[in-house]
Amino acid sequence: MRQNPDLDARQVITELRTGEAMVSFLDRKGTPAITERALMYPLRSRLTPLTGPERDAVIRSSPFAGIYETMVDRTSAYELLAERAEKAAPAEKEKPEARAKTTTTSRKKSTTVLSSMAGSAARAAGSQIGREIIRGILGSLAKK
């Protein structure tokens, strides 16, 4: 906020009442204007729903009137992917050997993953057992 030479901000803040505020707006270049004391216009609201004619009047007076009334059904990503899959399906049926190679490769990968996991578990267990044995031996030597 830019200081107003005609307004003592410290004093005004303590004197503000309900519906009053100290405001400053940005000018066209984006720099703050001088701070002013202002009355705030209360919101127009109510606790009951709008009637049909009131709702229609609000919609007609909106800057977006006529834009969102028309429903547009665009092609979704799901529909595009399903269409691609349908086009790709006949091509896969013509090449059964390609599908077999893929299955074999995935089996090899899963077997490789399982064997590497088993090897890792065996190493971990072996190193744990080795540590326990060494602790036992060194512990018995230290007691003597």
Backbone bond lengths (Angstrom), bond angles and torsions (degrees), N, CA, C in turn:
res aa  C-N    CA-C-N  psi(-1)  N-CA   C-N-CA  omega(-1)  CA-C   N-CA-C  phi
1 M - - - 1.454 - - 1.526 108.68 -
2 R 1.289 114.50 138.60 1.464 119.86 178.33 1.523 109.68 -91.29
3 Q 1.304 116.47 134.16 1.466 122.53 -177.67 1.528 110.77 -64.10
4 N 1.329 116.02 136.87 1.460 123.57 175.67 1.527 107.60 -99.92
5 P 1.338 118.70 119.18 1.467 120.06 -178.04 1.530 112.62 -65.61
6 D 1.334 118.68 -22.78 1.464 121.56 -179.51 1.524 112.48 -90.48
7 L 1.334 117.99 3.55 1.459 121.39 -173.92 1.519 109.71 -133.61
8 D 1.317 117.68 125.05 1.458 122.37 175.96 1.529 107.21 -89.47
9 A 1.335 116.65 99.71 1.461 122.19 -172.89 1.525 112.40 -58.54
10 R 1.327 118.22 -40.36 1.468 121.19 -179.98 1.523 110.96 -61.25
11 Q 1.297 116.57 -41.72 1.457 121.05 -179.11 1.533 110.74 -71.70
12 V 1.327 116.59 -44.31 1.467 120.80 -176.86 1.522 111.06 -63.74
13 I 1.333 118.23 -39.90 1.468 120.99 -179.33 1.522 110.54 -58.56
14 T 1.305 117.76 -38.95 1.467 120.44 179.79 1.521 112.59 -74.58
15 E 1.333 117.77 -18.02 1.467 121.53 -177.98 1.523 113.89 -98.27
16 L 1.339 118.51 -8.76 1.459 120.92 -176.51 1.528 111.10 -61.06
17 R 1.347 115.33 138.61 1.461 121.56 178.90 1.531 108.85 -111.59
18 T 1.302 115.70 179.42 1.450 121.01 178.00 1.524 109.33 -60.01
19 G 1.311 116.70 130.34 1.453 121.56 179.60 1.514 113.56 89.41
20 E 1.322 118.19 4.16 1.463 121.63 178.34 1.526 109.09 -116.08
21 A 1.327 115.04 154.37 1.462 120.42 178.60 1.514 109.71 -157.26
22 M 1.319 114.65 161.29 1.462 120.54 170.94 1.521 105.71 -99.92
23 V 1.323 116.42 123.23 1.463 120.20 -174.55 1.520 111.36 -126.85
24 S 1.317 113.43 154.59 1.450 121.75 174.03 1.514 107.12 -147.91
25 F 1.303 117.52 130.22 1.461 122.31 -179.24 1.515 109.66 -108.48
26 L 1.315 116.12 160.44 1.455 121.20 176.07 1.521 108.89 -87.17
27 D 1.335 115.97 139.87 1.467 118.67 176.82 1.533 108.97 -83.63
28 R 1.312 117.63 -173.07 1.466 121.67 -175.75 1.524 112.98 -62.01
29 K 1.326 117.62 -27.42 1.465 121.19 -179.81 1.521 112.02 -88.45
30 G 1.345 117.34 -5.72 1.457 121.03 178.96 1.509 114.32 92.71
31 T 1.310 118.60 7.51 1.464 120.59 177.61 1.522 109.28 -92.03
32 P 1.328 117.97 144.33 1.463 120.51 -178.02 1.530 111.68 -67.08
33 A 1.323 114.92 140.77 1.471 120.30 175.38 1.531 107.68 -83.93
34 I 1.315 116.06 173.15 1.461 121.36 -179.95 1.523 109.41 -65.18
35 T 1.334 116.38 140.57 1.457 122.66 -179.95 1.524 110.22 -69.71
36 E 1.335 115.15 135.66 1.462 121.29 179.88 1.519 109.72 -131.06
37 R 1.317 115.68 155.08 1.463 122.22 172.84 1.532 106.25 -86.04
38 A 1.330 117.07 132.78 1.461 119.19 -174.98 1.522 110.93 -140.82
39 L 1.319 114.80 153.52 1.458 121.67 171.93 1.524 107.82 -91.47
40 M 1.316 116.24 135.28 1.465 120.80 -179.29 1.519 108.67 -92.48
41 Y 1.311 116.95 132.51 1.453 122.74 177.70 1.526 107.76 -76.74
42 P 1.312 118.38 124.98 1.476 119.24 -177.60 1.524 111.20 -67.15
43 L 1.304 114.69 150.44 1.454 120.69 179.17 1.519 110.36 -67.53
44 R 1.314 115.56 148.57 1.457 119.77 174.75 1.526 106.83 -94.64
45 S 1.299 116.01 109.95 1.452 119.09 -179.79 1.517 109.73 -148.18
46 R 1.323 114.41 165.01 1.452 120.92 175.20 1.515 108.16 -154.70
47 L 1.305 116.88 168.11 1.452 120.77 -175.92 1.525 113.38 -95.85
48 T 1.299 118.06 -4.60 1.462 121.10 -179.72 1.525 109.88 -100.85
49 P 1.326 117.68 154.03 1.468 119.68 178.68 1.523 111.52 -71.80
50 L 1.322 115.65 158.62 1.458 120.91 177.29 1.529 110.38 -69.22
51 T 1.305 115.44 148.62 1.463 119.56 172.66 1.522 107.80 -79.37
52 G 1.320 117.13 166.77 1.469 121.54 -179.55 1.519 112.91 -55.84
53 P 1.354 119.00 -50.66 1.461 119.91 179.96 1.537 113.13 -64.60
54 E 1.340 116.98 -35.77 1.474 119.56 177.62 1.532 110.56 -64.64
55 R 1.322 115.82 -42.84 1.467 120.43 179.61 1.528 110.34 -63.11
56 D 1.324 117.37 -44.26 1.465 121.34 178.51 1.527 111.45 -60.98
57 A 1.348 116.93 -39.64 1.468 120.90 179.88 1.525 110.55 -65.76
58 V 1.340 117.58 -40.29 1.469 121.26 178.95 1.525 109.80 -65.17
59 I 1.322 116.98 -42.31 1.470 120.58 -180.00 1.519 110.92 -64.34
60 R 1.345 117.14 -43.73 1.466 120.51 -179.96 1.525 112.32 -64.86
61 S 1.339 117.16 -32.71 1.466 119.76 -177.72 1.532 112.58 -84.66
62 S 1.322 117.88 -5.59 1.458 121.90 -178.50 1.526 110.80 -71.20
63 P 1.341 117.87 145.58 1.469 120.11 175.57 1.534 111.86 -66.17
64 F 1.337 117.33 -15.58 1.462 121.35 -179.75 1.531 111.94 -97.19
65 A 1.323 116.82 8.08 1.462 120.32 -179.36 1.520 109.48 -60.21
66 G 1.333 116.07 133.14 1.460 121.61 179.35 1.511 114.19 88.68
67 I 1.312 118.10 -9.60 1.466 120.27 -178.02 1.524 110.92 -92.70
68 Y 1.327 117.46 -48.07 1.453 121.12 -173.47 1.524 114.16 -98.01
69 E 1.321 118.41 3.34 1.455 120.03 178.73 1.529 111.57 -74.92
70 T 1.312 118.08 -30.23 1.454 122.18 -178.04 1.524 109.36 -85.65
71 M 1.349 115.85 124.91 1.456 120.14 180.00 1.527 109.40 -80.61
72 V 1.329 116.03 132.85 1.455 121.89 179.03 1.523 107.49 -118.86
73 D 1.328 116.55 121.62 1.462 120.89 179.65 1.521 108.01 -105.72
74 R 1.319 114.89 93.09 1.459 120.07 179.93 1.525 109.83 -82.23
75 T 1.324 116.41 160.61 1.451 121.62 178.05 1.520 108.64 -73.81
76 S 1.332 115.68 125.09 1.463 119.91 -177.64 1.519 110.80 -81.51
77 A 1.311 116.42 165.71 1.459 121.68 178.02 1.529 109.83 -63.22
78 Y 1.333 116.74 -37.56 1.462 120.80 178.16 1.528 110.67 -59.78
79 E 1.325 115.97 -45.49 1.464 120.21 -179.82 1.529 111.34 -64.14
80 L 1.328 117.31 -40.10 1.473 120.49 177.96 1.527 111.40 -63.41
81 L 1.340 116.49 -43.07 1.463 119.84 -179.55 1.523 111.55 -68.67
82 A 1.341 116.78 -37.84 1.467 120.04 177.45 1.521 110.24 -63.39
83 E 1.320 117.41 -39.68 1.462 121.74 178.54 1.527 110.72 -64.22
84 R 1.334 116.87 -42.31 1.467 120.21 177.81 1.523 110.84 -62.69
85 A 1.337 115.86 -40.61 1.466 119.95 -179.35 1.521 110.79 -64.33
86 E 1.327 116.61 -39.25 1.470 120.10 178.09 1.522 110.72 -64.16
87 K 1.315 117.03 -40.22 1.469 120.44 179.27 1.526 111.15 -68.41
88 A 1.333 116.63 -34.30 1.460 120.94 -178.06 1.525 111.41 -79.01
89 A 1.323 119.26 -23.61 1.468 122.75 -177.16 1.521 112.44 -60.76
90 P 1.335 121.42 -47.12 1.473 120.04 178.17 1.529 112.25 -61.90
91 A 1.304 117.36 -34.58 1.463 120.30 179.62 1.521 110.68 -66.62
92 E 1.322 118.33 -35.79 1.462 121.52 179.22 1.524 111.30 -71.40
93 K 1.335 117.40 -34.11 1.453 120.64 179.52 1.525 111.09 -65.78
94 E 1.326 117.26 -31.63 1.453 121.82 -179.87 1.528 111.75 -72.95
95 K 1.343 118.61 -24.00 1.461 122.86 -176.19 1.534 110.24 -118.87
96 P 1.339 119.65 75.56 1.468 120.15 -179.04 1.527 113.04 -70.28
97 E 1.351 118.59 -28.58 1.457 120.26 -179.59 1.524 112.32 -66.16
98 A 1.328 118.07 -30.44 1.464 121.26 177.94 1.516 110.09 -66.07
99 R 1.331 116.36 -38.24 1.460 120.73 -179.93 1.535 109.77 -67.95
100 A 1.322 118.30 -39.43 1.463 121.76 179.97 1.524 110.70 -64.20
101 K 1.316 117.18 -41.27 1.462 120.56 178.77 1.516 111.13 -61.91
102 T 1.303 116.60 -41.19 1.460 120.82 -179.83 1.521 110.59 -63.05
103 T 1.337 117.31 -43.18 1.455 121.43 -179.99 1.520 110.45 -63.43
104 T 1.328 117.15 -44.06 1.453 121.06 178.99 1.515 110.55 -62.23
105 T 1.295 117.46 -43.49 1.452 121.39 179.98 1.523 110.73 -61.97
106 S 1.342 117.45 -43.30 1.458 119.38 -179.46 1.523 110.83 -66.92
107 R 1.359 117.78 -33.74 1.460 119.92 176.71 1.521 110.53 -65.89
108 K 1.339 116.08 -42.05 1.466 120.04 179.07 1.520 110.22 -61.92
109 K 1.337 114.90 -42.39 1.465 118.17 -179.52 1.518 110.79 -63.75
110 S 1.338 117.77 -43.53 1.458 119.89 -179.10 1.523 110.30 -66.32
111 T 1.341 117.94 -37.73 1.461 121.41 177.08 1.517 109.76 -65.11
112 T 1.309 117.16 -42.08 1.453 121.49 179.18 1.525 110.40 -63.51
113 V 1.298 117.07 -41.64 1.461 121.08 179.52 1.516 110.32 -64.65
114 L 1.352 116.52 -44.47 1.468 120.14 179.42 1.522 111.27 -63.17
115 S 1.328 117.25 -43.12 1.463 119.33 -178.87 1.529 111.08 -67.51
116 S 1.334 116.82 -36.70 1.459 118.17 178.65 1.528 110.84 -69.35
117 M 1.339 116.87 -34.68 1.471 119.35 176.66 1.515 110.85 -66.54
118 A 1.333 116.79 -41.11 1.464 120.81 178.98 1.527 110.31 -64.18
119 G 1.317 116.11 -42.42 1.464 119.98 178.39 1.516 111.69 -63.04
120 S 1.312 115.92 -41.00 1.462 120.18 178.97 1.519 110.96 -64.11
121 A 1.332 116.51 -42.28 1.471 120.43 179.05 1.526 110.35 -64.74
122 A 1.335 117.49 -40.40 1.464 121.21 179.45 1.523 110.69 -64.54
123 R 1.333 116.86 -41.38 1.466 119.87 177.60 1.521 111.39 -62.73
124 A 1.325 115.73 -43.53 1.465 119.45 -179.63 1.522 110.83 -62.99
125 A 1.336 116.74 -43.77 1.462 120.31 179.51 1.529 110.06 -65.13
126 G 1.338 116.78 -42.68 1.470 120.41 -179.97 1.513 111.86 -62.57
127 S 1.323 117.33 -41.86 1.457 119.09 -179.57 1.526 110.80 -69.43
128 Q 1.330 117.81 -33.90 1.470 121.08 177.84 1.532 109.74 -66.52
129 I 1.320 116.57 -44.78 1.475 120.51 179.09 1.516 109.92 -63.59
130 G 1.339 116.89 -41.47 1.465 120.67 178.54 1.523 111.29 -61.26
131 R 1.319 117.37 -41.38 1.467 120.19 178.82 1.533 111.11 -63.69
132 E 1.332 116.55 -41.74 1.463 120.59 -179.83 1.532 110.84 -63.12
133 I 1.320 117.34 -41.85 1.475 121.28 179.62 1.522 110.15 -64.08
134 I 1.322 116.82 -46.62 1.471 120.40 -178.96 1.528 110.22 -63.72
135 R 1.328 117.94 -41.32 1.462 120.35 177.57 1.524 111.14 -61.56
136 G 1.345 114.89 -41.42 1.475 118.56 179.95 1.524 111.32 -63.23
137 I 1.344 116.45 -44.21 1.477 120.61 -178.71 1.513 109.96 -66.35
138 L 1.323 117.10 -49.02 1.462 119.65 -178.55 1.517 111.35 -67.09
139 G 1.324 117.19 -32.66 1.455 120.19 177.82 1.508 111.37 -67.07
140 S 1.341 117.82 -39.22 1.455 120.42 179.73 1.520 110.77 -71.61
141 L 1.357 118.13 -31.49 1.455 120.79 176.91 1.516 110.79 -71.01
142 A 1.314 116.29 -36.68 1.462 119.40 -177.54 1.526 110.91 -69.90
143 K 1.328 119.06 -30.30 1.454 122.28 -178.37 1.514 111.52 -72.83
144 K 1.334 117.91 -27.58 1.470 121.50 -177.48 1.458 111.04 -79.04
